[in-house]
Amino acid sequence: MDHTTIAVDVAKSVFEVAVSDRPGHVSRRERLTRGRFLEFFANRPATTVLMEACGSAHHWSRQINQLGHKVVLLPAHCVRRYVMGNKTDRGDAKALLEAYRNDQIRPVPVKTINQQALVSLHRIRSGWMATRTARLNTVRGLLREFGITIAVGARQVLPRLGELLEDAESAVPDALRGVLFEAGEEIRELERKIRSVERQLKALAHEMPLVGRLQSIPGIGLLTSTALVAFVGDAARFPTGRHLASYLGLTPRERSSGLVRRLGRISKRGDAYLRMLLIHGARAVLWHAKKPSQQDRLRSWGLAVEQRRGHNKAAAAVANKLARICWAVWTREREYTKQRAA
């Protein structure tokens, strides 16, 4: 393999390419259109290609890998620190070369087609969930202006809205009845689409034994297990479960100096969607731990933390523990075994 390194600043239609023959030096620059991009790499000997892990980067990485090159994806927020001066395509390409020299920056694995499909399903479902929540809140807020309140819970909105629209004597003005009916239909359509995506995720999960093993862990369901496989890729790239928990932003932020060690709240680095799923799973573990029939070592430990530090801190601690258990189940290729409470 050639010892030169090629940095590519990916864009929609124009790609900035910087070729480096030795560390810290750019020997050649190219500005390629989409049609000439793959042709440029097809005519070069196998070498290392650097790109930011951003939109369409995984697609181009798969294409370039097929040409015999080695593609390294670097986290975009880490590369940004190496940009000197103003942000330009040339500056971004040079920053990639500088960031690659830092061995503390962990590359992002190139996603396969199946992983990319899982990510897309989760992104679409998440967008529809956000739209559904916005519509529910809009309906609640509009009805509140006329003195009509709806009980807490998303499932309470549509039945209550139907009762109000069917009652001709209700306080809902006639001018709003048609619009509110359409809003209710839109919410029902969004819920139908969300269920459709979940069925597709379930069908894909049946083809992945790893997803089934992850679902044996308390608090890890269909969404969390498929999201871990899609977003993390390969857990073996983390030396320990602690590293995976840190990657997901579930470890304390540290501000230490000398002999004084200061640990604060969780760092919230990494993917916010994955962290949210693990936190919700941890809350479910704590909820079921209050039933005597559900007691085991993990749940007993979570309850003890909750009594000492409160529910929210206990949820973050259990989420950290779940991430480490996921790493163990993933790397050892065996299902989770429930342990008796001490």
C-alpha positions in Angstrom: 0.0 0.0 0.0 1.2 3.5 -0.8 2.3 5.6 2.2 0.6 8.7 1.0 -2.6 9.9 2.8 -5.6 11.5 1.1 -8.0 13.7 3.0 -11.4 14.3 1.5 -13.9 17.0 2.6 -17.2 15.5 1.5 -20.0 17.7 0.1 -23.1 17.3 -2.0 -21.6 18.0 -5.4 -17.9 19.2 -4.9 -15.2 17.3 -3.1 -12.0 18.9 -1.8 -9.1 16.5 -1.9 -5.7 17.0 -0.2 -2.9 14.6 -0.8 -0.1 14.3 1.8 3.2 12.5 1.1 4.6 13.2 4.6 3.1 14.2 8.0 2.1 17.9 8.1 2.6 18.6 4.4 0.1 18.8 1.5 1.7 18.0 -1.8 -1.3 18.2 -4.0 -4.9 19.5 -4.0 -7.8 18.7 -6.1 -11.4 19.9 -6.3 -13.5 17.2 -7.9 -17.1 17.0 -9.0 -19.3 14.0 -8.1 -18.7 12.4 -11.5 -14.9 12.5 -11.2 -14.7 11.6 -7.6 -14.5 7.8 -7.8 -12.5 8.0 -11.0 -9.8 9.8 -9.1 -9.4 6.9 -6.6 -9.7 4.2 -9.3 -6.5 5.5 -11.0 -4.4 5.6 -7.8 -2.6 2.9 -5.9 -4.1 1.6 -2.7 -3.6 4.2 0.1 -5.3 5.6 3.2 -8.3 7.9 2.7 -9.6 10.2 5.5 -13.1 11.5 5.7 -15.3 13.1 8.3 -18.2 10.8 9.6 -20.9 13.0 8.2 -23.7 12.8 5.7 -23.1 10.3 2.8 -19.6 9.6 4.2 -20.5 5.9 4.8 -21.7 5.5 1.2 -18.5 6.9 -0.3 -16.4 4.9 2.2 -18.0 1.6 0.9 -17.4 2.7 -2.7 -13.8 3.6 -2.1 -13.1 0.4 0.0 -14.2 -1.6 -3.0 -11.4 0.1 -5.0 -8.8 -1.4 -2.6 -8.2 1.7 -0.5 -8.4 1.9 3.3 -11.0 4.4 4.5 -10.7 6.0 8.0 -13.7 8.0 9.2 -13.0 10.5 11.9 -15.6 12.2 14.2 -16.5 15.6 12.8 -16.4 17.3 16.2 -12.8 16.1 16.8 -11.7 17.3 13.4 -13.2 20.7 13.9 -10.6 21.5 16.6 -7.8 21.3 14.0 -9.2 23.9 11.6 -6.8 26.8 11.4 -8.2 30.2 10.6 -11.5 30.4 8.8 -13.6 27.4 7.9 -13.1 26.5 4.3 -13.0 23.2 2.3 -9.2 23.5 2.1 -9.0 24.1 5.8 -11.2 21.1 6.6 -9.2 18.8 4.4 -6.0 19.9 6.1 -7.6 19.5 9.5 -8.4 15.8 8.6 -4.7 15.2 8.1 -3.7 16.8 11.4 -6.5 14.9 13.3 -5.4 11.6 11.9 -2.0 12.0 13.6 -3.7 12.0 17.0 -4.0 8.4 18.1 -6.5 9.3 20.9 -9.2 10.0 18.3 -11.1 6.8 17.7 -12.2 6.2 14.1 -15.8 5.6 13.3 -16.5 2.1 11.7 -17.9 2.2 8.2 -21.5 1.1 8.4 -22.8 -1.8 6.2 -25.9 -1.5 4.1 -27.9 -3.4 6.8 -26.7 -1.1 9.5 -27.5 2.0 7.4 -31.0 0.6 6.8 -31.5 0.2 10.6 -30.2 3.7 11.2 -32.6 5.1 8.6 -35.6 3.3 10.1 -34.8 4.7 13.6 -34.3 8.2 12.2 -37.6 8.2 10.3 -39.4 6.8 13.4 -37.8 9.4 15.6 -39.0 12.2 13.3 -42.5 10.9 13.2 -42.5 10.6 17.0 -41.5 14.2 17.3 -44.2 15.3 14.9 -46.8 13.3 16.8 -45.8 14.8 20.1 -46.0 18.3 18.6 -49.5 17.7 17.2 -50.7 16.3 20.6 -49.3 19.3 22.4 -51.0 21.6 19.9 -54.4 20.0 20.4 -54.0 20.2 24.2 -52.9 23.9 24.0 -55.8 24.9 21.7 -58.4 23.2 23.8 -57.0 24.7 27.0 -57.8 28.2 25.6 -61.5 27.2 25.8 -61.3 25.8 29.3 -61.0 22.2 28.2 -58.2 20.2 29.9 -57.1 16.7 28.9 -55.6 14.2 31.4 -51.9 13.5 31.4 -50.8 10.9 28.8 -50.6 10.8 25.1 -53.2 8.0 25.0 -55.8 10.3 26.6 -55.8 12.9 23.8 -57.5 11.2 20.9 -60.4 9.5 22.9 -61.1 12.8 24.7 -60.9 14.8 21.4 -63.4 12.4 19.8 -65.9 12.8 22.7 -65.6 16.6 22.4 -66.2 16.7 18.7 -69.2 14.3 18.9 -70.8 16.4 21.6 -72.6 19.3 19.9 -72.9 21.0 23.3 -69.2 21.0 24.1 -67.2 24.3 24.4 -65.4 23.6 21.1 -66.3 26.4 18.6 -67.8 25.2 15.3 -65.1 27.0 13.4 -62.4 24.7 15.0 -64.2 21.3 14.8 -63.2 20.5 11.3 -59.5 21.5 11.9 -59.3 19.5 15.1 -60.8 16.5 13.4 -58.1 16.7 10.7 -55.5 17.1 13.4 -56.8 13.9 15.1 -56.7 12.0 11.8 -53.1 13.2 11.2 -52.1 11.9 14.7 -53.7 8.5 13.9 -51.9 8.3 10.6 -48.6 9.1 12.3 -49.2 6.3 14.8 -49.9 3.9 12.0 -46.6 4.8 10.3 -44.7 4.4 13.6 -46.2 0.9 14.1 -45.2 0.1 10.5 -41.6 1.0 11.1 -41.6 -1.0 14.4 -42.8 -4.1 12.4 -40.0 -3.6 9.9 -37.5 -3.4 12.8 -38.9 -6.5 14.3 -38.6 -8.4 11.0 -34.9 -7.3 10.7 -34.2 -8.2 14.3 -35.3 -11.8 13.6 -32.4 -12.1 11.1 -29.8 -10.9 13.7 -29.0 -13.3 16.5 -27.1 -10.5 18.3 -30.3 -8.5 18.7 -32.0 -11.4 20.4 -29.0 -11.8 22.8 -29.2 -8.1 23.7 -32.9 -8.3 24.4 -32.2 -10.8 27.1 -30.9 -7.9 29.2 -33.4 -6.2 31.5 -34.4 -2.8 30.1 -33.2 -3.6 26.6 -36.0 -4.0 24.1 -36.4 -4.0 20.3 -35.6 -0.3 19.8 -32.5 -0.2 22.0 -31.0 -3.5 20.8 -31.4 -2.6 17.1 -30.2 0.9 17.7 -27.0 -0.4 19.4 -26.3 -2.7 16.5 -26.9 0.1 14.0 -25.1 3.0 15.7 -22.2 1.2 17.5 -21.4 -1.3 14.8 -18.9 -3.6 16.5 -18.5 -3.5 20.3 -15.2 -5.4 20.1 -13.5 -2.1 19.1 -13.9 -1.0 22.8 -11.4 -2.6 25.2 -13.9 -2.8 28.1 -17.6 -2.0 28.8 -16.4 1.2 30.6 -15.2 2.5 27.3 -18.5 1.8 25.6 -20.4 3.6 28.5 -18.0 6.6 28.1 -18.5 6.6 24.3 -22.3 6.9 24.9 -21.8 9.8 27.4 -22.9 7.9 30.5 -19.8 8.5 32.6 -19.2 11.6 34.8 -17.5 14.7 33.4 -14.2 15.1 35.1 -12.4 18.4 36.0 -9.4 17.3 38.0 -6.1 19.0 38.8 -3.2 17.8 40.9 -4.4 15.8 43.8 -8.0 17.1 43.6 -10.4 15.0 41.6 -13.8 16.5 40.6 -16.5 14.4 39.1 -19.7 16.1 37.9 -22.8 15.1 35.9 -22.6 12.7 32.9 -20.7 14.0 29.9 -23.6 13.5 27.4 -21.1 12.9 24.7 -21.8 10.5 21.8 -25.2 9.8 20.3 -28.1 11.4 22.2 -30.7 9.0 20.8 -28.9 5.9 22.1 -28.4 7.5 25.4 -32.1 8.4 25.7 -33.1 4.8 24.9 -30.7 3.5 27.6 -32.0 6.0 30.2 -35.6 5.0 29.5 -34.6 1.4 29.8 -33.0 2.1 33.1 -36.2 3.8 34.3 -38.1 0.7 33.4 -35.7 -1.5 35.4 -36.1 0.7 38.4 -39.9 0.6 38.1 -40.1 -3.2 37.9 -37.5 -3.5 40.7 -40.1 -2.4 43.1 -42.0 -5.7 42.6 -40.8 -8.4 44.9 -41.1 -11.1 42.2 -38.7 -9.1 39.9 -35.8 -8.8 42.3 -32.3 -9.8 41.2 -28.8 -8.4 41.7 -29.1 -5.6 39.1 -32.5 -4.4 40.2 -31.5 -4.6 43.9 -28.4 -2.5 43.2 -30.5 0.0 41.3 -33.0 0.4 44.1 -30.2 0.9 46.6 -28.7 3.7 44.4 -32.1 5.3 44.1 -32.6 5.4 47.8 -29.2 7.0 48.4 -29.0 9.4 45.4 -32.5 9.9 44.0 -34.4 8.5 41.0 -32.6 10.5 38.2 -29.1 9.8 39.3 -30.0 6.2 39.8 -31.4 6.0 36.2 -28.1 7.4 34.8 -26.2 4.9 36.9 -28.3 1.9 35.8 -28.0 3.1 32.2 -24.2 3.0 32.6 -24.5 -0.5 34.0 -26.7 -1.6 31.1 -24.2 -0.3 28.6 -21.4 -2.3 30.2 -23.6 -5.4 30.3 -24.4 -5.0 26.6 -20.7 -4.9 25.9 -20.2 -8.1 27.8 -23.1 -9.9 26.1 -22.0 -8.6 22.8 -18.3 -9.6 23.0 -18.8 -12.9 24.8 -21.7 -14.0 22.4 -24.0 -15.4 25.1 -27.2 -14.2 26.6 -27.5 -12.4 29.9 -27.9 -14.5 33.0 -29.9 -13.2 35.8 -28.0 -13.3 39.2 -29.7 -13.6 42.5 -29.9 -10.6 44.8 -27.3 -10.6 47.6 
